[in-house]
Amino acid sequence: MKKNLDCMDQTELQSVTVDPDQPDAYRVYASRKLLAVRARLEGQIPLAMVMEGECDRIYESMPRDLRW
């Protein structure tokens, strides 16, 4: 099932990262997205931008049927 990980809050992202039933790509994306969100909240904008770039690369490498 497709999930739009960009619309999830921190709690939802965390749950994806530890759910073994989620595709690996979702778990990795969710972990980077969670780091990006936390970095922005802490004012660490350069780190957030790096993690968001990682998210973009992960998304682009996902099979099309997993993309949202």
C-alpha positions in Angstrom: 0.0 0.0 0.0 1.3 3.4 -0.9 1.9 5.9 1.9 2.8 9.6 1.6 5.6 9.8 4.1 5.9 13.5 3.5 2.5 14.1 5.2 3.4 12.2 8.3 4.2 13.7 11.7 7.2 12.6 13.8 5.2 9.9 15.6 4.0 8.3 12.4 7.5 8.5 10.8 9.0 6.8 13.8 6.4 4.0 13.6 7.3 3.4 9.9 11.0 3.1 10.8 10.5 0.2 13.2 7.7 -1.6 11.3 9.2 -4.8 9.7 6.2 -5.0 7.5 7.1 -1.8 5.7 9.2 -1.9 2.6 12.9 -1.2 3.3 12.7 2.0 1.1 9.9 3.3 3.3 11.8 2.6 6.5 15.0 4.3 5.3 13.1 7.3 3.9 11.1 7.7 7.1 14.3 7.6 9.2 15.9 10.4 7.0 12.7 12.4 7.0 12.5 12.1 10.7 16.1 13.4 11.1 15.3 16.3 8.8 12.2 17.3 10.7 14.0 17.2 14.0 17.0 19.1 12.6 14.7 21.9 11.4 13.0 22.1 14.7 16.4 22.4 16.4 17.5 25.1 13.9 20.0 22.8 12.2 19.0 23.9 8.7 22.1 22.7 6.9 21.7 19.2 8.3 18.0 19.2 7.5 18.8 20.1 3.9 21.2 17.2 3.7 18.6 14.8 5.0 16.0 16.2 2.7 18.4 15.6 -0.2 18.8 12.0 0.9 15.0 11.7 1.0 14.9 12.9 -2.6 17.5 10.4 -3.7 15.7 7.6 -1.9 12.4 8.5 -3.4 13.8 8.6 -6.9 15.3 5.1 -6.4 12.0 3.6 -5.2 10.0 1.4 -7.5 7.2 3.3 -9.1 4.6 1.3 -7.3 5.8 2.5 -3.9 6.0 6.2 -4.9 3.3 8.6 -3.8 
